[in-house]
Amino acid sequence: MEPAPKLTLNNGVRMDQIGFGTYKVPAPDTADVVTLALRAGYRHVDTAALYGNEEGVGKALRDFTAGSNVVRDEIFVTTKVWNTDQGYDSTLRAFDASMSRLDLDVLDLYLIHWPCPERGLFVDTYRAMEELYRSGRVRAIGVSNFQPNHLRQLMDATDVVPAVNQVELHPWLQQHELTNLHREHGIRTVAWSPLGRGAVLSDPVITSIAADLGVSPARVILRWHVEQGSIAIPKASSAERIKENLDVFSFELTPEQSSAIAGLDRNQRSGSHPDQVN
Ligand SMILES: NC(=O)c1ccc[n+]([C@@H]2O[C@H](COP(=O)([O-])OP(=O)(O)OC[C@H]3O[C@@H](n4cnc5c(N)ncnc54)[C@H](OP(=O)(O)O)[C@@H]3O)[C@@H](O)[C@H]2O)c1
């Protein structure tokens, strides 16, 4: 399958609009599952120090680039600093540890995993990331799970506008206030749990559109993300689902179908509220 089209971030770096999510991919299976994704055409992999599988991601990248004509620079890799490593010096140390596990010289995107407002450290953490960005060790920096107030506070105190904010987003949680703020500042929205951890797949509006289009519910939801201008990072375990989730560039939703999905927003999270993670 062809790789996904790329979107340009606010510093000119380009990122595939569909990436492969690796949360809860067990460490021993990671290299095999990420290899399935790379073989299927994914050129964007999302991991995090928390997931305990950066080594497997690194192994898949090494083996795949050694055995194909795809070079490292064609694959976009994101990882994230975990909450307990927030702070200037500890973020620099956490970055080194992630890079050593990934076995990479340069990272594509480094994110603050959660704002953790009670820790009060996200500005210091981001300043360390700005340092990594200026030194060329990371091509883009950004945040994850930032609410509008966290983003405003960060942008007031730092120099580099985040390239992305990776947040929970799917038809049941559309986050319009946040995505409008992103648009205003040139921040790309990356949708985590783009399928609502699988729950949104059985929504009757989604299954009905899927039947009308003759495609799977997962493809309908991921196509909706693409048409919203978001980047989506679905996770799947089988080769069949991994391929299916990338196959969203050969059809379109009608305006009526898009409006029906817009009507599903009900502010329903599958994960934690960012103010409650510390
Ligand atoms: N920044 C953050 O705080 C944060 C938080 C959560 C997640 N994330 C990132 O976002 C990624 C995706 O989120 P997620 O894993 O929570 O949820 P998701 O991608 O919305 O959903 C994954 C679930 O959907 C199922 N699925 C996937 N494709 C399918 C298909 N074509 N048909 C039927 N079922 C399908 C998967 O099953 P199988 O695995 O059994 O195939 C899995 O149970 C994560 O892997 C991680 O990289 C980031």
The ligand as a Tripos MOL2 file, in Angstrom:
@<TRIPOS>MOLECULE
LIG
   48    52     1     0     0
SMALL
NO_CHARGES

@<TRIPOS>ATOM
      1 N1         -0.6770   10.7130   24.2250 N.am      1 LIG1
      2 C1         -1.4280    9.9370   24.9640 C.2       1 LIG1
      3 O1         -1.6790   10.1920   26.1580 O.2       1 LIG1
      4 C2         -2.0030    8.6960   24.3560 C.ar      1 LIG1
      5 C3         -2.9870    7.9790   25.0620 C.ar      1 LIG1
      6 C4         -3.5040    6.8360   24.4610 C.ar      1 LIG1
      7 C5         -3.0690    6.4430   23.2220 C.ar      1 LIG1
      8 N2         -2.0800    7.1590   22.5670 N.ar      1 LIG1
      9 C6         -1.5610    6.7370   21.2400 C.3       1 LIG1
     10 O2         -2.6610    6.5650   20.3660 O.3       1 LIG1
     11 C7         -2.6170    5.2550   19.8170 C.3       1 LIG1
     12 C8         -3.9970    4.7400   19.4720 C.3       1 LIG1
     13 O3         -4.8530    4.8030   20.5870 O.3       1 LIG1
     14 P1         -5.4780    3.4900   21.2790 P.3       1 LIG1
     15 O4         -4.5730    2.3400   21.0520 O.co2     1 LIG1
     16 O5         -5.7790    3.8780   22.6830 O.co2     1 LIG1
     17 O6         -6.8820    3.3390   20.5850 O.3       1 LIG1
     18 P2         -7.4630    3.1960   19.0830 P.3       1 LIG1
     19 O7         -6.3760    3.2170   18.0820 O.co2     1 LIG1
     20 O8         -8.5790    4.1650   18.9930 O.co2     1 LIG1
     21 O9         -8.1390    1.7650   19.1510 O.3       1 LIG1
     22 C9         -7.4000    0.5870   19.2580 C.3       1 LIG1
     23 C10        -8.4120   -0.5380   19.4340 C.3       1 LIG1
     24 O10        -9.2060   -0.6540   18.2540 O.3       1 LIG1
     25 C11        -9.0550   -1.9560   17.7030 C.3       1 LIG1
     26 N3         -8.9460   -1.8140   16.2370 N.ar      1 LIG1
     27 C12        -7.9710   -1.1720   15.5490 C.ar      1 LIG1
     28 N4         -8.2150   -1.2160   14.2280 N.ar      1 LIG1
     29 C13        -9.3570   -1.9110   14.0690 C.ar      1 LIG1
     30 C14       -10.1060   -2.2920   12.9330 C.ar      1 LIG1
     31 N5         -9.7190   -1.9690   11.7080 N.pl3     1 LIG1
     32 N6        -11.2530   -3.0090   13.1280 N.ar      1 LIG1
     33 C15       -11.6570   -3.3500   14.3890 C.ar      1 LIG1
     34 N7        -10.9800   -3.0040   15.5080 N.ar      1 LIG1
     35 C16        -9.8360   -2.3000   15.3470 C.ar      1 LIG1
     36 C17        -7.7640   -2.5030   18.2910 C.3       1 LIG1
     37 O11        -7.8320   -3.9150   18.3830 O.3       1 LIG1
     38 P3         -6.5730   -4.8960   18.1750 P.3       1 LIG1
     39 O12        -5.3670   -4.2540   18.7700 O.co2     1 LIG1
     40 O13        -7.0130   -6.1300   18.8830 O.co2     1 LIG1
     41 O14        -6.4240   -5.1040   16.6910 O.co2     1 LIG1
     42 C18        -7.7280   -1.8570   19.6610 C.3       1 LIG1
     43 O15        -8.5470   -2.5850   20.5720 O.3       1 LIG1
     44 C19        -1.9100    4.4570   20.9140 C.3       1 LIG1
     45 O16        -1.4690    3.2070   20.4630 O.3       1 LIG1
     46 C20        -0.8170    5.4080   21.3050 C.3       1 LIG1
     47 O17         0.2430    5.3700   20.3580 O.3       1 LIG1
     48 C21        -1.5590    8.2840   23.1220 C.ar      1 LIG1
@<TRIPOS>BOND
     1     1     2 1
     2     2     3 2
     3     2     4 1
     4     4     5 ar
     5     4    48 ar
     6     5     6 ar
     7     6     7 ar
     8     7     8 ar
     9     8     9 1
    10     8    48 ar
    11     9    10 1
    12     9    46 1
    13    10    11 1
    14    11    12 1
    15    11    44 1
    16    12    13 1
    17    13    14 1
    18    14    15 2
    19    14    16 1
    20    14    17 1
    21    17    18 1
    22    18    19 2
    23    18    20 1
    24    18    21 1
    25    21    22 1
    26    22    23 1
    27    23    24 1
    28    23    42 1
    29    24    25 1
    30    25    26 1
    31    25    36 1
    32    26    27 ar
    33    26    35 ar
    34    27    28 ar
    35    28    29 ar
    36    29    30 ar
    37    29    35 ar
    38    30    31 1
    39    30    32 ar
    40    32    33 ar
    41    33    34 ar
    42    34    35 ar
    43    36    37 1
    44    36    42 1
    45    37    38 1
    46    38    39 2
    47    38    40 1
    48    38    41 1
    49    42    43 1
    50    44    45 1
    51    44    46 1
    52    46    47 1
@<TRIPOS>SUBSTRUCTURE
     1 LIG1         1 GROUP 0 **** ****
